[in-house]
Amino acid sequence: MSNPFTQIPASARKWLYLAYGVVGLVLGALQVADVENVAGLSTDKALQVLAYVGLALGFTAASNISTIRDDEVQSYTDKGTPTGVVAGPAAELPTGTPVQPPKDADFILGKA
């Protein structure tokens, strides 16, 4: 059985997260402005619904990350291209696609 949280394409997730953030900002602003109802729904109830939607989005985000342990990070070749570093399920690339880390990757990984 596959995880339904990993079935949403990265581009769709990006738009879902953006929409969630915008709705949260708008509802928060309405709450601060003491607006009690929007489209027949109280702002309190809308914020409660937003919190439950946030749980699902959080599980979705957590299901679509990959981590690389220090012992899995391999050295770079002489040409500066990584060996063994590939895109994970959260990347907007097919999983397994070789990737080029930033030039300061050694610094970021604490190797410098």
C-alpha positions in Angstrom: 0.0 0.0 0.0 1.5 3.3 -1.0 1.5 6.5 1.1 -1.2 8.9 -0.2 0.8 11.8 1.0 3.6 11.1 -1.4 1.3 10.8 -4.4 0.8 14.6 -4.8 3.2 16.0 -7.4 5.7 18.6 -6.2 4.3 21.4 -8.3 0.8 20.8 -6.9 2.2 20.7 -3.4 3.9 24.1 -4.0 0.6 25.7 -4.9 -1.3 24.0 -2.0 1.2 25.3 0.5 1.1 28.8 -1.1 -2.7 28.8 -1.0 -2.7 27.6 2.6 -0.3 30.4 3.6 -2.3 33.1 1.8 -5.6 31.9 3.3 -3.9 31.9 6.8 -2.7 35.5 6.3 -6.1 36.7 5.1 -8.0 35.0 8.0 -5.5 36.3 10.5 -5.8 39.8 9.2 -9.6 39.5 9.4 -9.4 38.2 12.9 -7.2 41.2 13.9 -9.6 43.6 12.2 -12.5 42.1 14.3 -14.4 40.8 11.2 -16.7 38.2 12.6 -18.2 36.6 9.5 -16.9 35.9 6.0 -19.2 34.3 3.4 -21.5 33.1 6.2 -18.7 31.4 8.1 -17.3 32.9 11.3 -13.6 33.7 11.2 -13.1 31.7 14.4 -14.6 28.6 12.6 -12.6 29.3 9.5 -9.4 29.4 11.5 -10.3 26.1 13.2 -10.8 24.5 9.8 -7.5 26.0 8.6 -5.8 24.4 11.6 -7.1 20.9 10.7 -6.1 21.4 7.0 -2.7 22.4 8.3 -2.3 19.0 10.0 -2.8 17.2 6.6 -0.4 19.6 4.9 2.1 19.0 7.6 1.9 15.3 7.1 2.2 15.8 3.4 5.3 17.9 3.7 6.9 15.5 6.2 6.2 12.6 3.9 8.0 14.2 1.0 11.4 15.1 2.4 14.5 13.1 2.2 17.6 13.3 4.4 21.2 12.4 3.7 23.3 11.4 6.7 26.9 12.5 6.9 28.1 9.0 6.3 26.0 8.9 3.1 27.5 12.1 1.7 30.2 11.1 -0.8 33.2 13.1 -1.9 33.3 15.2 -5.0 35.3 14.3 -8.0 38.1 16.5 -9.3 35.6 18.2 -11.7 33.4 19.3 -8.8 30.5 17.0 -9.6 29.1 14.9 -6.8 29.2 11.2 -6.8 26.1 9.4 -5.5 24.0 12.5 -4.7 20.6 12.1 -6.3 17.2 13.9 -6.1 14.8 12.6 -3.4 11.0 12.4 -3.6 10.6 16.1 -2.5 12.6 17.5 -5.4 10.9 18.7 -8.6 13.0 16.2 -10.5 12.4 12.5 -11.0 13.6 10.6 -8.0 17.2 9.3 -8.6 18.2 12.2 -10.9 21.8 13.2 -10.3 22.0 16.7 -8.8 24.7 19.3 -8.4 25.0 20.7 -4.9 25.8 24.4 -4.3 29.4 25.4 -4.5 29.5 25.9 -0.7 28.2 22.4 0.0 31.3 21.5 2.0 30.7 24.5 4.2 27.0 23.8 4.6 27.7 20.1 5.5 30.3 21.2 8.1 33.2 19.8 6.1 35.1 23.1 5.7 
